[in-house]
Structures are given as C-alpha cells and as structure tokens.
C-alpha cells in the first residue's frame, strides 16, 4: 500500500499550466477547420459536408458553422485551397453565431450576453460546482470531461469541483443532441439548479445535433431545449477545449483571449 | 466477387434434413441458410442446442425482404434468412420467449417494425423508456425501488438501473437502456460508404475504431473487395490502441471505486498517454477519420521507431503499476468474489468480450473468425475461470499485454512490407454482408446492405446491449455498496447499446 506513494511522487508534475500558459496542440491535431478563402465559392462546396455545416450564399460567399462541424475532414480532403485543419485546443465560444465563420468579424454581436455572464460569474468565482448530464452523446465526450479531473488537467486547481447533486451545481455540462427520453430529465435538472447558473453545451452533437439532425428522436442540439451560455464544439472536444469553455463561462477568460 | 465467395455443398451436420434449410452463397466466415418463417424458430432452437451464441435478429431488405437471425457457431457467423414476402404483419415463433439472450433484440424489433412473434408478450416499452415509471415486484417490509439514473452522479453516460433493495441486499435489479437512442442506424441510409463511416465512428465514441473497422469490413465483404494488407495492419494498430485505452479506463475506474486514488491517478496517466499517442499518430484523440471502406486514409503520422519506443515506455510503467495494483489488498479484497457470473449464465445470455472471458469462455472475434490483420497475427486469448469482478480485471490486464505484443508485431510488419493503403470500391455494385470486429467491450457485428454503391441499410449488434442484459443477475450475494465496482467491471458503453 505504501509503495504507491513513492510511485506517485517519482512521476513528477504532469499537470498542464493552462490557462496561465498556453497548451500547444501537437502538429496535425484536428482541433477545428480553418476557412482561408470564403469568396467566390462554387455552390457544390456545400455538398461536401455530411452535417450541412458549410453553406454558400447567393453572393457565392462561403461560410462554415463550427458548431455543426464533426471534424471529419471531408472538406479538407476535397478543397485544400479553402479548408485546412488547425491544431488548436481553444475552440469554445459564447454564442452559436460566433461559431459561424465567413471571413467577417467574428466577435461583435454578443457584447450584452458577455456582460450579463461576467456579472453572473463574479458570484461563482473560485469555487464552481459542475454537474454533468448526458443527453445522448456518443460516449467520447464523457471521457474527455472525466479527463479534466485527471492529473494532466486537474481542473480542481482552478476551483472547479464535480458535484453529484444538481441542487449544488453552478454550471451544467450537457452532452448529446438531447434525445426524446432525456429531454424531461434535462429540464428537471436545470430547473432545480439554483441561480446564478450557466449551461455549457459540450461537443458538436450538443451544439447543433451534429449528425443527429432534429427529428422525432432528438431535439438537434441543447439550445432547442434550454438557453446555452457557452458552446464547445468538437467531436469530441479535447479536455483543454472543455476547460476553455468552463473558463469562459465563469469569466476567468474572455472570448478571443488565449490565456488568462 | 468469385474469389471471396463460396458455394457450400449441403446443410451443416447439426441441422436435420426436414427443416429444409437451403444454403446460400456468402462471403467467407459467414454461413447463410434460407428457411421459411415457419421453420425459423425450430432452426434457431437446433442452433442453440448445437452450442450457438445469439448475435442478432432484425429485418433485412437485400436481396429481398427477410427476417434475419445471426448466430455465432464453430468459427462461423450463421445467418438464418427467412424471406417474408408481403406478410403483414410478419409472424414467426418467438426466440426471446425461450432464449434470454434474444429477448432485448426481439423486443426492439417488435417495437420498431411490423413484426409479431408468436408465444411471447413484451410488456413495458424498451426503446422509449420513461425515467419516472417505477416497477416494483419484490414484496417485503422496507423494500423500496431506487431509480439510479438516467442522470448519474459523476460524469457517466445515461442509463437507468431500478434497484429494489431494503438497504443492503439487492433482490432485484432492472437495467433500462435506450435513454440515448439517437437512431444512428437510420443515419447511414443513402450515404456513400466513405461518408457513412463517419456515422459508424460516432455510434459508440469510445470504440470508434472497432465500429469503423466492422462497418468497413461489412462494406468490403458485401462488395467482394478486401482491403489491402497494409491497410489492415494500420487498422489493427488503431484497434489495439483503442483496446488499451478502454481497458486502462476501466481499471482506473475500478481503483476510483475502491478509493485507491494514487492507483487511479497512475492509470489515468497511462490512459492519457495513449490518448496523446493516438493524437500524434492520427490527429484525433480517438483515432477518428483514419479508417474507411476500402482501406485507410493515410499512414500514421508518427515514425514507426518512435511509436515502438513509446509503447516500450508504456509497457514498462504499466508493468510496475499493475504489480502494485494487484498487490494492494484493500483493492483486490473488494473485487474477489464480487459480481459473480457463472459460466452457464454467461452462455445462456450469449455474453461476449472481457465479461465472457472472465467467466471461462474463450470467445473473441479476433480468434473465432479472424478478420483483417488478425488472420496473420495469431492471438492468445486471455480467459479466467472465476467469473467475478477480479477475473474481469485480470482479463483486462492480460489483454493489455497481449495488445502490446500484437502492436509490436504489426509495427514490425509495417516496417518490413510496403504496399497500397486503399483499394477502389466498385461504384454500381450491390450486396449485403456482416462485418465484425472485437471491440474493447466485446464482439461487434454490423450488417451492411449496399445498393448501387450506396449504403442502404445498417443493423448493429453491439456488445454493450448483449452484455447489459446480464447485469440484472450480477448481484447474487452482493450488497448495494458493491454496485459501483460491479458496474465498472462490466466496462460497457450505453451509447453503443442504445445507438
């Protein structure tokens, strides 16, 4: 039994310094899609995307909805002059609109939301209790959320604690497109959480439904059911991306800021 | 198609002549028999008596509408096909009525399609569960129903267990899946195979690789075009890395439930290292986007020598942590004897994976019906007889070493032989076949129908759904506080079960 102690100590520190220092994703990591040239696009480009996250408007302007992107890379393989993978962990955003890129200003439309959230966050600062609910994820998002409490990410050092009771929770992490059977439990969980509270949609399925478009079986995204404060797209998002989302929600990090 | 298909000469010897089962051509490893809907149940009984394992039951459309039952028997996947013509509803003798392994699959079929099995009544809806609907059967003073889930404490996937208990003993548990049903099987329809594989990867995220392999194998077998050897080697590399990650995850959770927190941290570190290794190799922490029908999309992005070195380091650390883990009595005492599943029960429920191998069965798709690189690799199946939670942990430890051995072998092959990564799939061909893979949770079989080059219909027999039926029986002498580590010792994923 005692042997575990030297075994643990000998390892040394593995924990990331994020958000004090940036965590660099390894080269080739498929963190999100970068759109390099949005003008003058052929309408056929929209067909490349299996979830319909790519659209071409009447001015032939290309736009990419990262909230609907499952990072499959079909567009990158087919049109390398326009799309590329970006090795980046920090992908969360405070509005659904901010995830849509069309080469225009990305960070303007949601100033009021930010102010409200910032005020809300001050009340929670440094002791934030997090609750998770699975509404039909593929299971990988749960692994990445669990990883936040492993020695590599150790989000407890930033004051985030996992709580078993929604009545103690400040932040609700929701995964999955919200299946019919989970809609009731989700609403109930949210209702019993005390104010102030915030909701983070984790994963592309939770942001937009992803491959599971809205229909009889799923709602097609959490914001069809409840208001979402922060979106963390990704299929699944990396632990740092989820951490980024949690920092955004509590105002420890501002949108666009890389590190606190 | 000629090189991979085969014409069987007669009925297998374990089926009597009077059933009138007609053999049909099928890809290797599959044995197809055509029967009438009337003879379906009797034939299934014969198969069970001959020692078959239930795999799946569903409706197929290619080459004609038919009721299909799939069974694993003597190194072959036996596909029983009963053409249904224009019957409405489709009637046949129930299998679930006498074979517990088939109960959930048959009930799902009844609730989805216009099918009426004779001799059975399924009462409560399985596929549209209601979290508030409690069902109490056990009488007694102080006995109450504890609905555990679908909102769990901690970060877990949604599933519900209705536990009837007086506080200590657990006289009855009911597992209720399908809270996460997303209709994934329907999402495949109409897609080109190289795009449909993105759906396959997202059915059960922690087993992305296994699902991608089983689906791709299904497409390749349906079209009669096998993937090139080098692609199969890379697939095996990703599959074994996935197995290592999943097994380490289960072991870390076992340590957590017994409050061995340093041990938990150690195994979490090892798992995270595997996740990062996969990121460097494929750009994705779950190795997604690499496998596609017809081969793999690219070579691994990491040098083979470096990969080899990383695996050596991993194995060295794993060996030390394993030694400590198995020598910690506070941990092993909780696992030994807990959640005991006798072999006969496991056979009756046709369980698969580490669960079955912990109860003395040697079932493993890589060994029973070798596919891809496993035809060349040669697998040592790890099995234990005890049938308790400890045995399942030991099986996982054994498989970690075996996976590392297989990985080294695959890397050596990759180093020595060059070759193509993809083969062109014919665009206008049609066909139907099973593809399979041994996922970390157990044998996974996916039925794939292709029409004119597009995916028409997919049916998934997931290991998680089959194994979870056993959970209701996993508390013969255990108490409520044993719940967490018995659950983790199953190591299943609701996403795969619910689809």
Interface residues (C-beta under 8 A of the other chain):
Chain A: X1 X3 X4 X5 X7 X8 X11 X14 X25 X26 X28 X29 X30 X50 X70 X71 X72 X73 X74 X77 X85 X132 X133 X134 X135 X136 X137 X138 X139 X140 X141 X142 X143 X144 X145 X146 X147 X150 X151 X152 X162 X164 X165 X166 X173 X176 X177 X179 X180 X181 X182 X184 X185 X189 X210 X211 X212 X215 X217 X218 X235 X236 X238
Chain B: X128 X129 X130 X131 X132 X150 X151 X152 X153 X154 X155 X156 X157 X158 X178 X179 X180 X181 X182 X183 X184 X187 X191 X195 X198 X199 X202 X203 X204 X205 X206 X208 X249 X260 X262 X263 X265 X266 X268 X269 X271 X272 X275 X276 X279 X280 X283 X284 X285 X286 X288 X289 X297 X301 X320 X321 X324 X327 X328 X329 X330 X493 X494 X495 X496 X498
